[in-house]
């Protein structure tokens, strides 16, 4: 059974990989045997995470500073990964953002574009760049990190919800575009208690969580099982799937 989840000799690129869910996924993939490239906007954070992951797992972990919402930066990111590793077996599109706003009319065009750029445009471009190379080579696995906001949009996160709904859609489209050698799947996350949750009204959240089947938010390490499943041979007959991982959020 261990062979199903073994990633020895594999290589992975994780966006937003320096903290939160991305950090948990990065360390999990390295612990399973993969060499990883950790990309995010803040290079210093990537360097710190990479050093800690190398020390903890013994695998190669490389930092790369990149703004995923900037189309012109993504070719350089992919080229760097292929130059360092020779190939990519796994891509995790995890980077995302959901800025707050008071009223819908307060949302500027710049803010709207920024949310769509990071959550949808970047993953689209990266999946196209990496997926095409995977399809021409030995294949691979692409994992998109979405949100239950994509199917349950609230008034305070409408642009984010729209972007994540788009991410669900391109997951299926790319699965057909790059199959059979490339598998493309999506983890649709509920509320996880990461750095972002520190800004939440936790009393209000706890009250809302009483309606969840598990009565709580998720811990970052609880995404690991799903990520390893999609990254590994364990999911060899699974593509175009959007997996709801939300603790039973109604």
Phi, psi and omega per residue, in radians:
X1 nan -0.589 -3.117
X2 -1.064 -0.547 -3.126
X3 -1.101 -0.502 -3.141
X4 -1.072 -0.596 -3.064
X5 -1.860 0.080 -3.102
X6 -1.286 2.203 3.120
X7 -1.971 0.349 3.141
X8 -0.988 2.243 3.140
X9 1.492 -0.069 3.124
X10 -1.536 2.819 3.099
X11 -2.234 2.572 -3.051
X12 -2.471 2.519 2.998
X13 -2.039 2.177 -3.117
X14 -2.130 2.071 3.058
X15 -1.507 2.610 -3.040
X16 1.047 0.596 -2.982
X17 -1.549 0.055 -3.040
X18 -1.604 -0.214 -3.116
X19 -2.709 2.952 3.049
X20 1.051 -2.436 -3.116
X21 -1.109 -0.641 3.124
X22 -1.099 -0.692 3.107
X23 -1.138 -0.759 3.123
X24 -1.065 -0.728 3.125
X25 -1.183 -0.749 3.135
X26 -1.007 -0.831 -3.121
X27 -1.183 -0.634 3.134
X28 -1.146 -0.773 3.135
X29 -1.113 -0.708 3.092
X30 -1.152 -0.702 3.123
X31 -1.105 -0.500 3.116
X32 -1.469 -0.035 3.034
X33 2.042 -0.058 -3.074
X34 -1.498 2.577 2.879
X35 -1.473 2.485 -3.001
X36 -2.266 2.548 2.931
X37 -1.959 2.192 -3.086
X38 -1.846 2.066 -3.105
X39 -2.056 2.392 2.964
X40 -2.828 3.047 -3.060
X41 -1.152 -0.568 -3.087
X42 -1.744 1.855 -3.084
X43 -1.050 -0.704 -3.110
X44 -1.037 -0.687 3.109
X45 -1.153 -0.679 3.095
X46 -1.126 -0.725 -3.131
X47 -1.107 -0.739 3.130
X48 -1.125 -0.830 -3.139
X49 -1.094 -0.737 -3.122
X50 -1.100 -0.756 3.130
X51 -1.090 -0.727 -3.129
X52 -1.193 -0.672 -3.141
X53 -1.219 -0.710 3.070
X54 -1.041 -0.781 -3.124
X55 -1.131 -0.638 -3.071
X56 -1.396 -0.550 -3.002
X57 -1.992 -0.364 -3.078
X58 1.385 0.032 3.105
X59 -1.594 2.847 3.112
X60 -1.341 2.235 3.129
X61 -2.299 2.117 -3.046
X62 -2.024 2.367 3.097
X63 -1.597 2.620 3.064
X64 -2.634 2.200 3.119
X65 -1.531 2.141 -3.085
X66 -2.765 2.417 3.018
X67 -1.643 1.885 -3.035
X68 -1.107 -0.420 3.136
X69 -1.378 -0.093 -3.130
X70 -1.754 1.841 -3.060
X71 -0.870 -0.796 -3.035
X72 -1.203 -0.275 3.132
X73 -1.512 -0.238 -2.968
X74 -1.369 -0.566 3.055
X75 -1.057 -0.729 3.137
X76 -1.131 -0.675 3.100
X77 -1.081 -0.841 -3.119
X78 -1.156 -0.749 3.115
X79 -1.050 -0.716 3.140
X80 -1.108 -0.724 3.129
X81 -1.096 -0.752 -3.141
X82 -1.242 -0.575 3.082
X83 -1.159 -0.684 -3.109
X84 -1.345 -0.706 -3.006
X85 -1.849 -0.345 -3.084
X86 1.521 -0.393 3.121
X87 -2.912 2.966 2.962
X88 -2.223 2.325 3.090
X89 -1.793 -0.425 -3.044
X90 -2.436 2.318 2.987
X91 -2.160 2.262 3.072
X92 -2.052 1.935 3.080
X93 -1.534 1.545 -3.050
X94 -1.862 -0.468 -3.052
X95 -0.989 2.376 3.137
X96 -2.806 2.950 3.115
X97 -2.746 2.602 3.101
X98 -2.551 1.419 -3.102
X99 -1.200 2.655 -3.132
X100 -1.433 2.689 3.016
X101 -2.616 2.701 -3.093
X102 -1.434 -0.813 -3.126
X103 -2.360 2.688 3.141
X104 -1.058 -0.571 3.124
X105 -1.270 -0.207 3.081
X106 -1.410 -0.224 -3.115
X107 -1.252 2.054 3.116
X108 -1.460 2.864 3.077
X109 -1.079 -0.651 3.140
X110 -1.114 -0.743 3.128
X111 -1.163 -0.786 3.116
X112 -1.001 -0.830 -3.128
X113 -1.096 -0.679 -3.121
X114 -1.097 -0.760 3.135
X115 -1.113 -0.787 3.128
X116 -1.189 -0.615 -3.131
X117 -1.097 -0.859 -3.057
X118 -1.283 -0.732 -3.015
X119 -1.490 -0.366 -3.058
X120 -2.290 -0.887 -3.088
X121 -1.091 -0.791 3.131
X122 -1.053 -0.907 3.093
X123 -1.026 -0.646 3.092
X124 -1.046 -0.873 -3.089
X125 -1.160 -0.759 3.138
X126 -1.120 -0.704 3.120
X127 -1.136 -0.670 3.086
X128 -1.123 -0.807 -3.094
X129 -1.170 -0.858 -3.084
X130 -1.338 -0.737 -3.115
X131 -1.050 -0.701 3.135
X132 -1.130 -0.685 3.108
X133 -1.214 -0.697 3.084
X134 -1.051 -0.758 -3.100
X135 -1.134 -0.573 3.117
X136 -1.387 -0.308 -3.103
X137 -1.886 -2.212 -3.040
X138 -1.634 0.125 -3.121
X139 1.521 -2.972 -3.136
X140 2.916 -3.010 -3.108
X141 -2.281 2.295 3.092
X142 -2.049 2.293 -3.087
X143 -2.146 2.103 3.056
X144 -1.732 2.444 3.113
X145 -1.850 1.879 -3.103
X146 -1.861 -2.820 -3.072
X147 -2.580 2.605 3.054
X148 -1.154 -0.212 3.018
X149 -1.047 -0.393 -3.130
X150 -1.177 -0.433 3.128
X151 -2.006 -0.164 3.081
X152 -2.306 1.167 -3.077
X153 -1.196 2.295 3.055
X154 -1.810 2.778 -3.095
X155 -1.027 -0.481 -3.057
X156 -1.531 0.018 -3.117
X157 -2.441 0.599 -3.025
X158 -1.094 -0.849 3.119
X159 -1.067 -0.712 3.102
X160 -1.074 -0.779 3.132
X161 -1.064 -0.734 3.135
X162 -1.107 -0.734 3.140
X163 -1.135 -0.753 -3.129
X164 -1.219 -0.561 3.022
X165 -1.091 -0.698 3.063
X166 -1.101 -0.646 3.121
X167 -1.126 -0.704 3.054
X168 -1.018 -0.751 -3.081
X169 -1.169 -0.767 -3.103
X170 -1.243 -0.391 3.051
X171 -0.993 -0.851 -3.125
X172 -1.185 -0.753 -3.135
X173 -1.064 -0.802 -3.138
X174 -1.219 -0.529 3.081
X175 -1.031 -0.702 3.110
X176 -1.350 -0.592 -3.104
X177 -1.170 -0.675 -3.013
X178 -1.969 0.030 3.010
X179 -1.221 2.761 0.141
X180 -1.596 -0.076 -3.022
X181 -1.424 -0.421 -3.099
X182 -2.014 2.241 3.066
X183 -1.772 2.355 -3.129
X184 -2.220 2.077 -3.102
X185 -2.338 2.987 -3.037
X186 -2.447 2.408 2.994
X187 -1.833 2.003 -3.116
X188 -1.679 1.746 -2.960
X189 -1.497 2.536 2.917
X190 -1.545 -2.807 -3.112
X191 -1.269 2.070 3.066
X192 -1.918 2.529 -3.088
X193 -1.548 1.408 3.122
X194 -1.881 -2.920 3.104
X195 -0.987 -0.611 -3.104
X196 -1.097 -0.587 -3.080
X197 -1.210 -0.230 3.108
X198 -1.116 -0.364 3.127
X199 -1.575 -0.047 -3.122
X200 -1.352 2.735 2.903
X201 -1.394 1.707 -2.983
X202 -1.180 -0.539 3.089
X203 -1.136 -0.742 3.097
X204 -1.138 -0.685 3.137
X205 -1.141 -0.758 3.127
X206 -1.051 -0.658 3.105
X207 -1.154 -0.721 3.121
X208 -1.175 -0.614 -3.106
X209 -1.180 -0.278 3.084
X210 -1.085 -0.348 3.111
X211 -1.529 -0.163 3.114
X212 -1.325 2.630 3.096
X213 -1.068 -0.632 3.139
X214 -1.649 -0.030 3.022
X215 1.089 0.442 -3.093
X216 -2.866 2.933 2.985
X217 -1.477 2.914 -3.133
X218 -1.510 2.671 2.992
X219 -1.637 2.578 -3.056
X220 -0.901 -0.671 -3.104
X221 -1.180 -0.209 -3.111
X222 -1.413 -0.033 3.006
X223 -1.556 -0.250 -2.989
X224 -1.054 -0.774 -3.104
X225 -1.023 -0.786 3.136
X226 -1.157 -0.713 -3.137
X227 -1.131 -0.761 3.116
X228 -1.144 -0.638 3.097
X229 -1.047 -0.894 -3.102
X230 -1.212 -0.547 -3.095
X231 -1.330 -0.409 -2.930
X232 -1.895 3.113 3.105
X233 -1.157 -0.220 3.125
X234 -1.050 -0.456 -3.112
X235 -1.923 0.593 -3.022
X236 -1.059 -0.390 3.137
X237 -1.921 0.420 -3.069
X238 -2.136 2.047 3.040
X239 -2.672 2.670 -3.091
X240 1.232 0.357 -3.073
X241 -1.730 2.402 3.014
X242 -1.949 1.873 -3.074
X243 -1.619 2.138 3.121
X244 -1.456 2.050 -3.097
X245 -2.198 1.459 -2.913
X246 -2.434 0.226 3.125
X247 1.162 0.317 -3.130
X248 1.391 0.734 3.121
X249 -1.227 2.213 -3.093
X250 -1.317 nan nan
